[in-house]
Amino acid sequence: MYSNDTSNSAFLKFNAFIRKHLTEWVEGSAVSEAIASLNIESLTAKELNERIRPKEPIKTEGWWCRGVLWKTGERAGNWCGQGKPDKPHQPEGSKPRKYLTGSGMEPDAIFLAMPDKDYWAKVHADKSIVRHWTEGTKKAGAGLSIGLATIALTGVWNWGKDGELAHFVKEWAEPGTVHYIDFDSDYAANPSCRAAILKFGRLLVECGCEVHITVWDTKFKGMDDFIKANGGEAFKEAVASAPTLDKWEKQVKKGDRKIDASNPNISLTPHPRTRELVVCQKYDSNANDYIPDTAPNPEQNYVHKAIEALYSDKPWVSIAGQLFEFTGTHYELRSEAAEKRRILDWLSTYSEFVKGKYRCNRFNSASANEVYNCMVLAVAVDPNTINPDGLNSSKGIVKINPDGSHSLVPHDPNQVYTYVGCTYDPDIDSTDCDRLLECLEPSQREIFLRTAAAALNLKLVRSKLTGRGVKGLLCYGEGSNGKDTLRAVLAAVFGRGMTGKSLSDFRSYDNGRKFSLAGIEGSTCNWASENTAKVDLDTIQSLKQFITGDPLDIERKGKDSYEYKPAAIFLANCNKLPSITGGTAAIDDRYGILSFKKTYKRDADLSQGELEADPRFKDDENFILERIAPTMLNKMLERLPLLLTEGIDYKATREAMREAQEESRHLWQFAREVGLEVQASGRVWVTDLWQQLQDWYVESGILEIEVSDKGKQKLVWNELSNKYDTPVKAVNQLYARLCEIFPKLTKHRCEDRDNPERRGQKFLMGINFVQSSTRTHKTGLAELAIDTASVTGLATELASELAKNTANPVANPQTLTHSAANPANPVSSPFAELCNLLSQLTDDERQKMADLLTGIPCSDPIKAFRVGDKVAGNKPEDSSYNWHGRIVEIHTSISCKVDWQEREGMKGGRIISMLFCNLRKI
């Protein structure tokens, strides 16, 4: 227990402890006592360490400000805030730190407690109230004390993380609100601070905010210092005169820190420089150690002066070594020759004092090249950042939100768009655009509109859609069918964001001529107006990369190549389709075909698929730009939310793709007519398939068989319509030609001793006849027996149907059907008749039949297999499928031992334990 004297002494010491910190806020930083007393806590060193959790313990007491939750006004957690020990904290090997935050806390805003608990909620609800951002809680208290809604950040970069706004900061960055950044005035000497202000300001602008930078006399570091020395009204005058972010950035770039005589409160007079600002400080240096301000400003050379004279009036960027000038809406390319001439004209008036005389010694091509090259390097941007998401319309940037909704924000030179699209007009009449879109059937029209909508934010669309995402579209049709007009409309929507690289350009790229794709960077939509049919679509690897967004190398003549990741949709006009030979998996993932089957004519006959022509769609560019393009943009924006949730249904393009494949390779038509499809475990005998193909050739008129008087056959081949697609004229060509349409096909030789009729014959693995009604020339329905797996599947289905009917009375049997290709259409065949007959068997007979068909009754596998049974593996993809052996021992209900007489192509026995589920009887 303390004595009374001791207690009183401790109380007085604690009270002085609080008073010291209160004085620091109120008298030292012009914070009202009401606000200061609500926010600061005086903590012992132990308590500070508990709040901050530093790696090395803090040795002195100090104050702590933890703020409130702005929505409710309730106190934030003990660890959320900012503190200041009475003596700077200096961990070993580090610089002293005056202000500290909780270890591991994510950077975010701090809202000081106010007498009105609902203060921050009311400010947030009223978008007309200006929001101020400053460094540190004391400075925020100073701003709040003079009536400014000031939010604290614990450092110039602590408005967010990884280039994104923090959670609370983003909640306050509402579109239409006005924000002032009131960071310390020493940014001129601190490049990192300038960069932090620019980045923070640009992120606020991207959110639709208006941003100003408050500046004041640099002899006052923080806003609290200025307010203490000059009063709140003087600071409000500085706020009233604060430049916008763009104007401030230009002032900083020019180094324009001259005194504004008309308003001394915001003059940018630099204070005397310290060693910290001029030379590297030693560890024991003090920021107040002044040195004479006599270090001369470096003299600018002719390159600095030329760039300042020619390029300081507006923003410029360089992309891939080319200069672009900001026009107010977008960046426009300026030719290298014209810029160098402009530089040379300036150099002709520039003189330097050399050997006692002024000489025009920089008027030469080398000096012009040096100025141009320096400017290119000074404003270079990453090509992958140009033309960001959204659409740069003539009225502003249409920004796309994560849910597919959109908003219109002002043009911003920090957003590098190299195009300006059409006008954004959400209320324009859509009648004329609807007439144009009638050139496509409704299902294909929806595919076109959703594909066009994807170009507004393709990265977002790809992140939402599964699989490969948005396919490339081949627009197929001959003459006066609307596809060229649709291309002109999208060109008006995207402006120079539309490129026109053809299929031949992509093929040239694959052949090593990479500069054929130069200029495609920044593209949002590539639509080639003319394309030759003499290309094989399957072999153009660079086009596959473009459609799926994989990197390409961009190379201009005489320039180094660089990597570019495309983010554009692809369309191509085709009067005749290119060759499409590959399997459906390879093609369907990347391409779709839009069929333009209607024709525009005057006095159109609607019954003949004709549409009434309107010459304005072809000849009136203003009509398309002012009436059609804005409507098309509205339709794209309407589809974007649906695209993100539903994707694109490409079913309407499949029939056209099948027709295109059959035009490219007649074997596609043969395969579909006879029901030949990909099946991983399927097998087809080569001789049977060759005979069936010959019969198909005869039926199709491709092959004529003439028989001589002596009974000899002569094969007469007729040419196909596609000269690049020749018939298969011999059985030894069949495998190679089928690999063109079924790339995963493999060829094997039968080594089954128990099948002497087929032993030594070749079969193809990976395809099968999936239509149960398919018949071969020699075997008819027996073709179903080609693949054991198919037989097992049919047997299982039949057994299942028998099991279903086991409980039914014999007098009331259910009709059994089999439909391998289409479950909706029962097969009318002897097999179906057999199923109906089997349905009349008794229960015991049905069970025995099911056991016989499946070979493995579910109740007891031991009953299905017996010692001495000849078996093989039942999985075609395993090597054991072609082994042969006999069961020599059954030791459990699920496994046995098999003596393999032939395995892996080797003779001789080997006994291996096997599961019944992996065996089949042979």
Stockholm file with secondary structure:
# STOCKHOLM 1.0

chainA/1-922         MYSNDTSNSAFLKFNAFIRKHLTEWVEGSAVSEAIASLNIESLTAKELNERIRPKEPIKTEGWWCRGVLWKTGERAGNWCGQGKPDKPHQPEGSKPRKYLTGSGMEPDAIFLAMPDKDYWAKVHADKSIVRHWTEGTKKAGAGLSIGLATIALTGVWNWGKDGELAHFVKEWAEPGTVHYIDFDSDYAANPSCRAAILKFGRLLVECGCEVHITVWDTKFKGMDDFIKANGGEAFKEAVASAPTLDKWEKQVKKGDRKIDASNPNISLTPHPRTRELVVCQKYDSNANDYIPDTAPNPEQNYVHKAIEALYSDKPWVSIAGQLFEFTGTHYELRSEAAEKRRILDWLSTYSEFVKGKYRCNRFNSASANEVYNCMVLAVAVDPNTINPDGLNSSKGIVKINPDGSHSLVPHDPNQVYTYVGCTYDPDIDSTDCDRLLECLEPSQREIFLRTAAAALNLKLVRSKLTGRGVKGLLCYGEGSNGKDTLRAVLAAVFGRGMTGKSLSDFRSYDNGRKFSLAGIEGSTCNWASENTAKVDLDTIQSLKQFITGDPLDIERKGKDSYEYKPAAIFLANCNKLPSITGGTAAIDDRYGILSFKKTYKRDADLSQGELEADPRFKDDENFILERIAPTMLNKMLERLPLLLTEGIDYKATREAMREAQEESRHLWQFAREVGLEVQASGRVWVTDLWQQLQDWYVESGILEIEVSDKGKQKLVWNELSNKYDTPVKAVNQLYARLCEIFPKLTKHRCEDRDNPERRGQKFLMGINFVQSSTRTHKTGLAELAIDTASVTGLATELASELAKNTANPVANPQTLTHSAANPANPVSSPFAELCNLLSQLTDDERQKMADLLTGIPCSDPIKAFRVGDKVAGNKPEDSSYNWHGRIVEIHTSISCKVDWQEREGMKGGRIISMLFCNLRKI
#=GR chainA/1-922 SS CCCHHHHHHHHHHHHHHHHHHHHHHHHHHCCCHHHHHHHEEEECHHHHHHHHCCSSCCCSCEEEECCBCTTTCCBCCTTSSEEEESSCBCCTTSCCBSCEECTTCCCCCBBCCCSSTTHHHHHHHCTTSCEEEEESHHHHHHHHHTTCEEEEESSTTTTEETTEECHHHHHHCCTTCEEEECCCGGGGGCHHHHHHHHHHHHHHHHTTCEEEECCCCTTSCSHHHHHHHHCHHHHHHHHHTCCBHHHHHHHHHHTCCCCCTTCGGGCCCCCCCBHHHHSCCCTTCCTTCBCCTTCCCCCCCHHHHHHHHHHSSSCEEEETTEEEEECSSSEEEECHHHHHHHHHHHHTTCCEEETTEEECTTCSHHHHHHHHHHHHHHTBCCGGGSSCSSEEETTEEEEECTTSCEEEECCCTTSCCSCCCCCCCTTCCCHHHHHHHTTSCHHHHHHHHHHHHHTTSHHHHHHHSSTTCSCEEEEECCSSSSHHHHHHHHHHHHGGGEECCCHHHHHHHHTTCGGGGTTCTTCSEEEESCCCSCSBGGGCHHHHHHHHTCCEEECCTTSCCEEECCCCEEEEEESSCCBCCSCHHHHHTTEEEEECCCEEETTCCGGGTEEECCTHHHHCHHHIIIIIHHHHHHHHHHHHHHHHHHCCCCGGGHHHHHHHHHHHCHHHHHHHHHTEEEEEEEEEEHHHHHHHHHHHHHHHTSEEEEECTTSCEEEEECCCSSTTCCCCCSGGGHHHHHHTTCTTCEEEECCCTTCTTTTTCEEEEEEEECCTTCCBTTTBGGGGGGCHHHHHHHHHHHHHHHHHHTTSCTTSCCCCCCCSSCTTSCCCSHHHHHHHHHTTSCHHHHHHHHHHHHSSCSSCHHHHCCTTCEEEESCTTSGGGGCEEEEEEECSSSEEEEEEEEETTEEEEEEEEEEGGGEEEC
#=GC SS_cons         CCCHHHHHHHHHHHHHHHHHHHHHHHHHHCCCHHHHHHHEEEECHHHHHHHHCCSSCCCSCEEEECCBCTTTCCBCCTTSSEEEESSCBCCTTSCCBSCEECTTCCCCCBBCCCSSTTHHHHHHHCTTSCEEEEESHHHHHHHHHTTCEEEEESSTTTTEETTEECHHHHHHCCTTCEEEECCCGGGGGCHHHHHHHHHHHHHHHHTTCEEEECCCCTTSCSHHHHHHHHCHHHHHHHHHTCCBHHHHHHHHHHTCCCCCTTCGGGCCCCCCCBHHHHSCCCTTCCTTCBCCTTCCCCCCCHHHHHHHHHHSSSCEEEETTEEEEECSSSEEEECHHHHHHHHHHHHTTCCEEETTEEECTTCSHHHHHHHHHHHHHHTBCCGGGSSCSSEEETTEEEEECTTSCEEEECCCTTSCCSCCCCCCCTTCCCHHHHHHHTTSCHHHHHHHHHHHHHTTSHHHHHHHSSTTCSCEEEEECCSSSSHHHHHHHHHHHHGGGEECCCHHHHHHHHTTCGGGGTTCTTCSEEEESCCCSCSBGGGCHHHHHHHHTCCEEECCTTSCCEEECCCCEEEEEESSCCBCCSCHHHHHTTEEEEECCCEEETTCCGGGTEEECCTHHHHCHHHIIIIIHHHHHHHHHHHHHHHHHHCCCCGGGHHHHHHHHHHHCHHHHHHHHHTEEEEEEEEEEHHHHHHHHHHHHHHHTSEEEEECTTSCEEEEECCCSSTTCCCCCSGGGHHHHHHTTCTTCEEEECCCTTCTTTTTCEEEEEEEECCTTCCBTTTBGGGGGGCHHHHHHHHHHHHHHHHHHTTSCTTSCCCCCCCSSCTTSCCCSHHHHHHHHHTTSCHHHHHHHHHHHHSSCSSCHHHHCCTTCEEEESCTTSGGGGCEEEEEEECSSSEEEEEEEEETTEEEEEEEEEEGGGEEEC
//
